[in-house]
Amino acid sequence: SREFLRSFDLTRAPLIRVGVVKLPGKESLLVLDLHHIISDGTSMRKLEQEFIRLYAGDTLPELKLRYRDFSEWQNRLFETGAIKKQKEYWLDRFKGEIPGLKMPQDHPRPPVLTAEGSSVGFEIDPETTAAVKRLVAETDTTIFMVLMAVFNILLLKYTGQEDIVVGTPIIGRRHADLENIIGLFVNMLPLRNKPQREKTFETFLQEVKANAFDANENQDYQYEQLVWDLNLKADYGRYPLFDAVFVLNMEEVKKVEVSDREAIDKMQILPYQVRNEQLHHEFLLNATELPRTIFMELQYSTQLYEETTARKMTAHYHEILKQVVENRRIKLEKIAISQELIAAATLVPREDEGDFRL
């Protein structure tokens, strides 16, 4: 309820609320509300696993490190200058004019872009998914790289831009001893790629691969620090550096080992799906690899776009993916998307942004 899910006062601990809602019959809902400053997606999965172990009567192993150890390590990076090389990498990637995403919109951009959003889901069919995996094996890339490259091409087709920035989160737990710590480790990596029309998909994919590797090697430099160091002009209608995000859910869901399996088997623990209607970007493409298919969800800002537009984009994404797995040497300019879908869209052009760099 709205009484439970409310704002936190960051000056007062704890920054977590827990409640139990009794449902008809024997079912109950365990509700957790955590501020993002103390948790990330990996932490939520760890909390679930630890709850199951405690419910079974087990004790949790002693932690070798605490979150404060991680934060102190980060501070030492800056104090010792060890972060300087990473800073130079990111400032070089974003020197000069930074491209903003010039998507055609259904509605004019408001002065303040809020978190109002919605989503549409779609699935990559088994045949195309199998072709993606073959492409990955033959090009020495990853599913993330292929799907990210296709997302860039989709944005190229809609905007005509050959210089695109897409954000992607990285878990940020470099050391094994950080695996079981609850806290905010995730960092956003702004991946700047250049899907130029004359390039083949194979060439562009290798560029995406190289950029992803380099960004991963420089992941300790925090996104917020980059925004600060670039001295970007404030605009409450935009998100700094990038307007689109791509996420691939790769973390394996492991069966929790407990000493008293019977106690756990007597109950059934299932996630309760809550529709996410908040979004802090124009678009977020979320992909989940399943055994035979890839499930994808396109979240979009409802202040800027209609559901019909989002659905057209998902259809075009699927079209592009099918073409590149069938012919990896196809030039980006030759990749076709259904014009009847474009013609059916009622989009308004984006207003000129003057000298705004983003």
C-alpha positions in Angstrom: 0.0 0.0 0.0 1.0 3.6 -0.3 1.3 3.8 3.5 4.0 1.2 3.4 5.8 2.3 0.3 6.8 5.8 1.1 9.9 8.0 1.1 12.9 7.4 3.4 14.7 9.9 5.5 18.3 9.3 4.5 19.5 10.8 7.8 17.7 8.1 9.9 18.4 4.4 10.0 17.3 1.8 9.0 16.6 2.4 5.4 14.5 -0.8 5.1 11.0 -1.6 6.0 9.6 -5.2 6.3 6.0 -6.2 6.5 3.8 -9.3 6.2 0.4 -9.2 4.5 -2.0 -12.1 5.2 -3.8 -13.3 2.1 -6.9 -15.5 2.0 -6.1 -19.1 2.9 -2.6 -20.0 4.0 -0.7 -17.6 1.8 1.2 -14.5 3.0 3.2 -11.8 1.3 6.5 -10.8 2.7 7.0 -7.1 1.6 10.4 -5.5 1.7 11.0 -1.8 0.9 14.6 -0.8 0.7 16.2 2.5 -0.4 18.4 1.9 -3.5 21.3 3.5 -1.6 21.7 0.3 0.5 20.8 -2.3 -2.0 21.0 -3.5 -5.7 19.5 -6.4 -7.6 22.2 -8.8 -6.5 21.6 -7.8 -2.9 17.9 -8.6 -3.2 18.7 -12.1 -4.4 21.1 -12.6 -1.5 18.4 -11.4 1.0 16.0 -13.9 -0.4 18.6 -16.7 -0.1 19.5 -15.8 3.5 15.8 -15.6 4.5 15.3 -19.2 3.3 18.4 -20.4 5.2 17.3 -18.6 8.4 13.7 -20.0 8.0 15.2 -23.5 7.8 17.0 -22.9 11.1 20.5 -22.5 9.6 23.1 -19.9 10.7 24.7 -17.6 8.2 28.5 -17.8 7.6 30.6 -15.0 9.0 31.4 -12.3 6.5 35.1 -11.7 5.7 34.3 -8.2 4.6 31.7 -5.5 5.3 30.3 -2.9 3.0 32.3 -0.3 4.7 35.5 -2.2 3.7 34.4 -1.8 0.1 33.6 1.9 0.4 37.0 2.5 2.1 38.7 0.6 -0.7 36.9 2.9 -3.3 38.0 6.0 -1.3 41.6 4.8 -1.3 41.5 4.5 -5.1 41.0 8.2 -5.3 43.4 9.1 -2.5 46.3 7.1 -4.1 45.6 8.2 -7.6 45.0 4.6 -8.8 41.8 5.8 -10.4 43.5 8.4 -12.6 44.1 6.0 -15.5 40.4 5.0 -15.5 39.3 8.7 -15.3 41.5 9.5 -18.3 39.8 6.6 -20.2 36.3 7.9 -19.6 37.1 11.6 -20.2 38.7 10.6 -23.5 35.6 8.5 -24.5 33.4 11.6 -23.9 35.6 14.4 -25.2 34.0 16.9 -27.6 30.3 17.0 -28.3 28.3 14.3 -26.5 25.4 12.9 -28.6 21.9 13.1 -27.2 19.4 10.6 -28.5 17.1 12.4 -31.0 14.2 10.0 -31.1 11.0 11.1 -32.8 8.5 11.4 -30.0 4.7 11.0 -29.6 4.6 14.0 -27.2 6.7 17.1 -26.8 9.4 16.8 -24.2 8.3 18.4 -20.9 10.6 20.8 -19.0 10.9 18.1 -16.2 10.9 14.5 -17.1 9.3 12.4 -14.4 9.6 8.6 -13.7 6.2 7.8 -15.4 6.6 4.7 -17.5 5.2 1.5 -18.8 6.5 -1.6 -20.6 5.8 -4.1 -23.3 7.2 -7.6 -23.4 8.2 -9.7 -26.3 10.0 -13.0 -26.9 12.8 -13.9 -29.3 11.7 -17.2 -30.9 13.7 -20.4 -30.4 15.1 -20.5 -33.9 16.4 -17.0 -33.7 17.7 -17.6 -30.2 19.6 -20.6 -31.4 21.0 -18.6 -34.3 22.2 -15.9 -31.8 24.1 -18.5 -29.8 25.7 -19.8 -33.0 26.7 -16.3 -33.9 28.2 -15.8 -30.4 30.3 -18.9 -30.7 31.5 -18.2 -34.2 32.5 -14.5 -33.5 33.9 -15.0 -30.0 31.4 -12.6 -28.5 28.6 -12.8 -26.0 24.8 -12.6 -26.0 25.1 -9.2 -24.3 27.3 -7.9 -27.1 25.0 -9.1 -29.9 21.8 -7.8 -28.3 23.5 -4.5 -27.4 24.7 -4.1 -31.0 21.2 -4.7 -32.3 19.8 -2.1 -29.9 22.2 0.4 -31.2 21.1 -0.4 -34.8 17.5 0.0 -33.8 18.3 3.5 -32.4 20.2 4.3 -35.6 17.2 3.4 -37.7 14.9 5.6 -35.7 17.3 8.6 -35.3 19.8 8.4 -38.2 22.5 9.0 -35.6 25.8 7.2 -36.0 27.1 8.1 -32.6 25.0 6.6 -29.8 25.4 6.2 -26.0 23.6 3.4 -24.2 24.0 2.9 -20.5 24.3 -0.6 -18.9 24.7 -1.6 -15.3 27.6 -3.7 -14.1 27.5 -5.7 -10.8 30.6 -4.2 -9.5 31.6 -7.1 -7.2 35.1 -7.7 -8.4 36.3 -9.7 -5.4 34.8 -13.1 -4.3 34.5 -11.9 -0.7 32.0 -9.3 -1.8 29.5 -11.8 -3.2 27.4 -12.2 0.0 27.5 -8.5 1.1 24.3 -6.5 1.0 24.8 -3.0 -0.4 24.9 -0.9 -3.5 27.8 -2.1 -5.7 26.2 -1.6 -9.1 27.7 1.0 -11.4 26.4 2.4 -14.7 28.7 2.1 -17.7 27.9 4.6 -20.6 28.8 2.6 -23.7 29.5 4.9 -26.7 29.3 3.1 -30.0 29.3 4.3 -33.6 26.9 2.3 -35.8 28.0 3.9 -39.0 25.9 2.9 -42.0 28.8 1.6 -44.2 30.0 -0.8 -41.6 29.0 -4.5 -41.7 27.3 -5.9 -38.7 30.3 -8.2 -38.1 32.6 -5.2 -37.9 30.3 -3.2 -35.7 29.8 -6.2 -33.4 33.6 -6.5 -32.9 33.7 -2.8 -32.0 30.9 -3.2 -29.5 32.9 -6.1 -28.0 36.1 -4.0 -27.7 34.2 -1.1 -26.1 32.5 -3.4 -23.6 35.8 -5.0 -22.6 37.5 -1.6 -22.2 34.5 -0.2 -20.1 34.6 -3.3 -17.9 38.3 -2.8 -17.2 37.6 0.8 -16.1 34.4 0.1 -14.1 35.7 1.3 -10.8 35.4 4.9 -11.9 31.8 5.8 -10.9 29.2 7.1 -13.3 28.3 9.9 -11.0 31.9 11.1 -10.8 32.1 11.1 -14.6 29.0 13.3 -14.9 30.6 15.7 -12.4 34.0 15.7 -14.1 32.4 16.4 -17.5 30.7 19.5 -16.0 27.5 18.7 -18.0 24.8 21.4 -18.3 21.9 20.6 -16.1 18.6 19.7 -17.8 15.7 18.3 -15.8 14.1 16.9 -19.0 17.1 14.6 -19.7 19.2 11.9 -18.0 22.9 12.7 -18.0 25.0 11.1 -20.8 22.4 8.6 -22.1 18.7 8.3 -22.7 18.5 4.6 -23.3 19.6 1.6 -21.1 20.2 -2.0 -22.0 20.2 -4.7 -19.3 21.0 -8.5 -19.7 20.0 -10.6 -16.7 22.8 -13.1 -16.6 23.0 -14.1 -12.9 22.2 -17.7 -12.4 19.5 -18.5 -9.9 21.0 -21.1 -7.6 19.1 -23.6 -5.4 19.6 -22.6 -1.8 21.3 -25.4 0.2 19.9 -25.8 3.7 20.3 -28.4 6.4 16.6 -28.9 7.0 15.2 -29.4 3.5 11.9 -30.7 4.8 11.1 -27.4 6.5 11.6 -25.6 3.3 9.8 -28.1 1.1 6.7 -27.8 3.3 6.2 -24.2 2.0 6.4 -22.7 -1.5 8.3 -19.4 -2.0 7.4 -17.5 -5.1 8.1 -14.0 -6.2 5.1 -11.7 -6.4 5.0 -9.8 -9.6 4.5 -6.1 -9.3 4.1 -4.0 -12.5 6.9 -1.5 -12.7 5.5 1.9 -13.9 8.6 3.9 -13.0 11.4 4.6 -15.4 14.3 7.1 -15.1 15.2 7.0 -18.8 13.4 7.3 -22.1 13.9 3.6 -22.8 15.2 0.6 -21.0 15.5 -2.7 -22.9 15.7 -5.6 -20.4 16.7 -9.1 -21.7 16.5 -12.4 -19.9 18.1 -15.5 -21.3 15.8 -18.6 -21.0 16.6 -22.2 -21.9 15.2 -21.9 -25.4 14.3 -18.3 -25.9 15.2 -14.8 -24.9 12.5 -12.8 -23.1 12.7 -9.1 -23.6 10.9 -6.1 -22.1 11.0 -2.6 -23.4 10.2 0.0 -20.8 9.4 3.5 -22.1 8.6 6.9 -20.8 4.9 7.5 -21.1 5.4 11.3 -21.1 7.1 10.9 -24.5 5.8 7.8 -26.1 2.6 5.8 -26.7 2.4 2.0 -26.3 1.8 1.6 -30.0 5.3 3.2 -30.7 6.9 0.9 -28.1 5.3 -2.1 -29.8 6.6 -1.0 -33.2 10.1 -0.7 -31.8 10.0 -4.3 -30.4 8.8 -5.6 -33.8 11.6 -3.7 -35.5 14.2 -5.0 -33.0 13.1 -8.6 -33.7 13.4 -7.9 -37.5 16.9 -6.5 -37.2 18.1 -9.4 -35.0 16.8 -12.0 -37.5 18.6 -10.3 -40.4 22.0 -10.0 -38.7 22.1 -13.6 -37.4 21.2 -14.8 -41.0 23.9 -12.5 -42.6 26.6 -11.1 -40.3 28.3 -9.4 -43.2 25.2 -7.3 -44.0 25.9 -3.5 -44.0 24.0 -1.6 -41.4 22.5 0.6 -44.2 21.1 -2.5 -45.9 19.3 -3.7 -42.7 15.5 -3.2 -43.4 12.7 -2.5 -41.1 9.0 -2.7 -42.0 8.0 0.6 -43.5 4.3 0.0 -42.8 5.1 0.1 -39.1 6.9 3.4 -39.6 4.1 4.8 -41.7 1.5 3.8 -39.0 3.4 5.8 -36.3 2.1 9.3 -35.5 5.3 10.8 -34.2 6.3 14.4 -33.6 9.8 15.5 -34.4 12.1 16.4 -31.6 12.5 20.1 -31.1 15.9 21.7 -31.8 18.0 21.7 -28.6 20.3 24.6 -29.6 23.7 24.4 -27.9 22.7 21.7 -25.4 25.5 19.2 -25.6 23.6 16.1 -24.5 
